[in-house]
Amino acid sequence: MLQTLILFFLSAGAIYWACEYFVNGIEWLGRRMNLGATAVGTVLAAFGTALPESAVTFMAVVFGDTPAHKDLGVGAAMGGPLVLATLAYAVVGFALLMNRRQLNRASFEVKVDHRRLSRDQAAFLAVFVLKVTLGLVAFAIKPWLGVVFLVAYAVYVWREIQDGDTVPEEEELEPLKIRPALEEPSLGWAALQSLLALVVIGVASHTFVAQLEAIGTALDWSPHVVALLLSPVATELPETMNALIWVRQGKERLALANISGAMMIQATIPSALGIFFTPWHFDGPLLVAGLVTTVAIVFLWALFRRGSVDGRALVTVSALYGVFGAFVLQHFYAS
């Protein structure tokens, strides 16, 4: 148990350390590719940090040899968006509250492109509602509808790159960590740092999830509770760490863009894989996860649509994850 705890904390620290390098490298990579800062968050950073959990879904639904293994992939495809829509957004709000004095902010207002984020929430909601609806019905051509989700993500990426923008504070980049003496590092160096950091994030995330499952087993927690409540939090840790780092630098636009982009990936790529290779049928907990996520997205859409968002309002959305947690615990332990 001691070894498990040591690996648990070491892997969490490794994820944060690697995210520092990844955030720094991905910003320089975006500049060298002439992408706007928002596109860096929604496309480059989101795609990179979403790879570990997408790989979990891929391995489970494609190579899983039992219904339980395939259900794990479906659960990951539903748990990721739930964590991002509740806890990840709340972390941005909390980090802004904690760093307000350091950032010389006179208020708790989140400096973001409200119109863009409200549009992103609406797009995600449309895709997510379709995803949940397909989990409630069965028909012959259902597996082919996975293509719709792949096309939806391709359209989203195209739109984000076309509409990419930036603001002055996001143009100020720290020196590339592996070549700090270079004022303008090349595309190759930026790509190398981002790739190496991503490899560390992937390995550390896998180790973190494994230790979390081992702790759950040692404490006699239900495997369903670990899979639905704890594992999704662990797999979304890179996005959360990125958000903390960017908010600390006063770049909450990038933090929220990363979360928004990761949510769109989670709503499309893992869903497409699940629809292709599994019956994609939801039980009670998965349906509740879908409903709670939908409520969170509607709440966020309404917040951003107003044109002014208080960091404290973002913190409150975490309560919805508590609601889901209470349901899962009651569902599996009440009998």
C-alpha positions in Angstrom: 0.0 0.0 0.0 2.9 2.4 0.8 4.4 1.8 -2.7 1.0 2.5 -4.2 0.6 5.8 -2.4 4.2 6.8 -3.3 3.5 6.1 -7.0 0.2 7.9 -6.7 1.7 11.2 -5.5 4.8 10.9 -7.7 2.7 10.4 -10.9 0.4 13.3 -9.9 3.5 15.5 -9.6 4.9 14.2 -12.8 1.7 15.1 -14.6 1.8 18.7 -13.3 5.5 19.0 -14.1 5.0 17.6 -17.7 2.0 19.9 -18.2 4.3 22.9 -17.4 6.5 21.8 -20.3 3.5 20.9 -22.5 1.8 24.3 -22.1 5.0 26.1 -22.8 5.8 24.0 -25.8 2.3 24.0 -27.3 2.1 27.8 -27.1 5.4 28.1 -29.1 4.2 25.4 -31.5 1.0 27.4 -32.1 3.0 30.6 -32.8 5.3 28.8 -35.2 2.2 27.5 -37.0 0.6 30.9 -37.1 -2.4 29.8 -35.1 -4.4 32.1 -32.9 -4.1 31.5 -29.2 -7.6 30.3 -28.8 -7.1 27.7 -31.6 -3.9 26.6 -29.7 -6.1 25.8 -26.7 -9.1 24.2 -28.5 -7.2 22.2 -31.1 -3.5 21.6 -30.3 -3.6 21.4 -26.5 -7.0 19.7 -26.3 -6.1 17.0 -28.8 -2.8 16.3 -27.0 -4.2 16.1 -23.5 -7.3 14.1 -24.7 -5.1 11.3 -26.2 -4.7 9.3 -22.9 -8.4 8.9 -22.3 -9.2 8.4 -26.0 -6.7 5.6 -25.9 -8.5 4.0 -23.0 -11.8 4.1 -24.9 -10.1 2.7 -28.1 -8.4 -0.2 -26.3 -11.6 -1.1 -24.3 -14.1 -1.0 -27.2 -11.9 -2.4 -30.0 -9.8 -5.0 -28.2 -12.0 -5.7 -25.1 -13.0 -9.4 -25.2 -15.8 -9.2 -22.7 -18.9 -7.0 -22.4 -17.5 -5.6 -19.1 -14.3 -4.4 -20.9 -16.4 -2.7 -23.6 -18.7 -1.1 -21.0 -15.5 0.4 -19.5 -14.9 2.2 -22.8 -18.5 3.5 -22.9 -18.2 4.7 -19.3 -15.0 6.6 -20.1 -16.7 8.2 -23.1 -19.4 9.5 -20.7 -17.3 10.2 -17.6 -14.8 12.5 -19.4 -17.3 15.2 -20.5 -19.0 15.1 -17.1 -15.7 15.8 -15.3 -14.8 18.5 -17.8 -18.2 20.2 -17.7 -18.2 20.3 -13.9 -14.9 20.0 -12.1 -12.6 21.4 -14.8 -14.6 24.6 -15.2 -14.8 24.9 -11.4 -11.0 24.6 -11.2 -10.6 27.6 -13.5 -13.0 29.7 -11.3 -11.2 28.6 -8.1 -7.7 29.2 -9.5 -8.8 32.7 -10.6 -10.1 33.4 -7.1 -6.8 32.2 -5.5 -4.6 34.2 -8.0 -6.7 37.4 -8.2 -4.2 39.6 -6.2 -1.2 38.1 -8.0 -2.9 39.0 -11.4 -3.8 42.5 -10.1 -7.5 41.9 -10.9 -10.0 44.3 -9.4 -12.9 41.8 -9.7 -13.5 38.1 -10.1 -14.6 38.5 -13.7 -13.3 35.8 -16.1 -11.6 37.5 -19.1 -12.8 35.4 -22.1 -14.5 35.6 -25.4 -18.0 35.0 -24.1 -19.7 34.8 -27.5 -17.2 32.1 -28.7 -17.6 30.0 -25.5 -21.4 30.2 -25.5 -21.3 29.1 -29.2 -19.0 26.2 -28.2 -21.3 25.1 -25.4 -24.3 25.1 -27.8 -22.3 23.0 -30.4 -21.2 20.6 -27.7 -24.8 20.3 -26.3 -26.2 19.4 -29.8 -23.6 16.7 -30.2 -23.9 15.4 -26.7 -27.7 15.2 -26.8 -27.5 13.1 -30.0 -24.9 10.9 -28.2 -27.1 10.3 -25.2 -30.2 9.7 -27.4 -28.4 7.0 -29.3 -27.7 5.3 -26.0 -31.4 4.9 -25.4 -32.4 3.3 -28.7 -31.4 0.4 -30.9 -31.7 0.1 -34.7 -29.8 -1.6 -37.5 -27.8 1.3 -38.9 -26.9 2.7 -35.6 -23.1 1.8 -35.8 -22.8 3.8 -39.0 -23.9 6.9 -37.2 -20.4 7.0 -35.6 -19.3 8.7 -38.8 -21.5 11.7 -37.9 -19.4 12.3 -34.8 -16.1 12.2 -36.7 -17.5 14.7 -39.2 -18.7 16.9 -36.4 -15.2 17.1 -34.9 -13.6 17.8 -38.3 -16.0 20.7 -38.8 -15.2 22.0 -35.3 -11.5 21.9 -35.9 -11.8 23.7 -39.2 -14.0 26.4 -37.7 -11.6 26.9 -34.7 -8.6 27.3 -37.0 -10.4 29.7 -39.3 -11.7 31.8 -36.4 -8.5 31.7 -34.3 -7.7 34.9 -32.5 -5.5 36.1 -29.6 -5.1 39.0 -27.2 -1.9 40.9 -26.0 -1.4 38.9 -22.8 -1.5 35.6 -24.7 1.2 36.9 -27.1 3.7 37.1 -24.2 5.4 33.7 -24.0 7.9 32.4 -21.6 11.2 31.1 -23.2 11.0 27.6 -24.4 12.0 25.5 -21.4 14.4 23.1 -23.3 16.0 26.0 -25.1 15.6 29.0 -22.8 18.5 31.0 -24.5 16.6 31.2 -27.8 14.4 34.2 -28.2 12.5 32.6 -31.2 12.8 28.8 -31.0 12.1 26.9 -34.2 9.0 24.8 -34.9 11.1 21.6 -34.4 12.2 22.5 -30.9 8.7 23.5 -29.9 7.3 20.3 -31.4 10.0 18.2 -29.7 9.3 19.6 -26.2 5.5 19.2 -26.7 5.9 15.6 -27.8 8.2 14.7 -25.0 6.0 16.3 -22.4 3.0 14.5 -23.9 4.7 11.1 -23.6 5.4 11.8 -19.9 1.8 12.9 -19.4 0.6 9.7 -21.0 2.8 7.4 -18.9 2.2 9.3 -15.7 -1.6 9.4 -16.3 -1.7 5.7 -16.9 0.3 5.1 -13.7 -1.9 7.5 -11.7 -5.1 5.7 -12.8 -3.6 2.3 -12.0 -2.7 3.4 -8.5 -6.1 5.0 -8.0 -7.7 1.7 -8.9 -5.4 -0.2 -6.6 -6.3 2.2 -3.8 -10.0 1.6 -4.5 -9.4 -2.2 -4.4 -7.5 -2.0 -1.1 -10.3 0.1 0.4 -12.9 -2.4 -0.9 -14.6 0.3 -3.1 -17.0 -1.0 -5.8 -15.3 -1.2 -9.2 -18.3 0.7 -10.6 -17.7 3.6 -8.2 -14.0 3.7 -9.2 -14.9 3.5 -12.9 -17.7 6.1 -12.8 -16.4 8.6 -10.2 -12.6 8.4 -9.8 -11.1 7.2 -13.0 -12.6 10.0 -15.1 -11.2 12.6 -12.7 -7.8 11.0 -13.1 -7.9 10.8 -16.9 -8.9 14.4 -17.1 -6.1 15.5 -14.8 -3.9 16.9 -17.7 -6.6 19.4 -18.8 -7.1 20.4 -15.2 -3.4 21.0 -14.7 -3.2 23.0 -17.9 -6.0 25.1 -16.7 -4.3 25.8 -13.4 -1.1 26.8 -15.2 -2.7 29.1 -17.7 -4.9 30.8 -15.1 -1.8 31.5 -13.0 -0.4 33.2 -16.0 -3.5 35.3 -16.5 -4.5 33.3 -19.6 -7.9 32.0 -18.6 -9.0 32.3 -22.3 -6.5 29.5 -23.1 -7.5 27.5 -20.0 -11.2 27.5 -21.0 -10.4 27.0 -24.7 -8.4 23.8 -23.7 -11.3 22.5 -21.6 -13.9 23.4 -24.3 -11.8 21.7 -27.0 -11.2 18.6 -24.9 -15.0 18.4 -24.3 -15.7 18.4 -28.0 -13.1 15.6 -28.5 -14.7 13.6 -25.7 -18.2 14.1 -27.2 -17.1 12.9 -30.7 -14.0 10.7 -31.0 -14.6 8.2 -28.1 -18.3 8.3 -28.9 -17.7 7.3 -32.5 -15.5 4.4 -31.4 -18.1 3.3 -28.9 -20.9 3.4 -31.5 -18.8 1.6 -34.0 -17.7 -1.3 -31.8 -20.3 -1.7 -29.0 -24.1 -1.8 -28.7 -23.9 1.7 -27.2 -26.7 1.1 -24.7 -26.9 3.1 -21.5 -27.8 1.8 -18.0 -29.1 4.0 -15.2 -25.8 5.5 -14.0 -24.7 6.3 -17.6 -28.0 8.0 -18.3 -27.8 10.0 -15.1 -24.2 11.0 -16.1 -25.6 12.2 -19.4 -28.4 14.2 -17.7 -26.1 15.9 -15.2 -23.6 16.8 -18.0 -26.5 18.3 -20.0 -27.6 20.4 -17.1 -24.0 21.6 -16.5 -23.6 22.6 -20.2 -26.9 24.5 -20.2 -25.8 26.3 -17.1 -22.4 27.2 -18.7 -24.1 28.3 -21.9 -26.4 30.6 -20.0 -23.4 32.1 -18.1 -21.3 32.8 -21.1 -24.3 34.1 -23.1 -24.8 36.9 -20.6 -21.5 38.3 -21.6 -20.0 38.5 -18.1 -18.9 35.5 -16.0 -17.8 35.7 -12.4 -15.2 33.1 -11.3 -17.3 32.3 -8.3 -20.2 31.2 -10.6 -17.8 28.7 -12.3 -17.0 27.2 -8.9 -20.6 26.4 -8.2 -20.9 24.1 -11.2 -18.8 21.6 -9.3 -21.9 20.9 -7.1 -23.4 19.0 -10.0 -20.5 16.5 -9.8 -21.4 16.1 -6.2 -25.0 15.3 -7.2 -23.8 12.6 -9.5 -21.4 11.2 -6.9 -24.2 11.0 -4.4 -26.4 9.1 -6.9 -23.6 6.6 -7.8 -22.8 5.9 -4.1 -26.5 5.4 -3.3 -27.0 3.3 -6.4 -24.2 0.8 -5.7 -24.2 0.8 -1.9 -27.8 1.3 -0.8 -28.8 -2.3 -1.3 
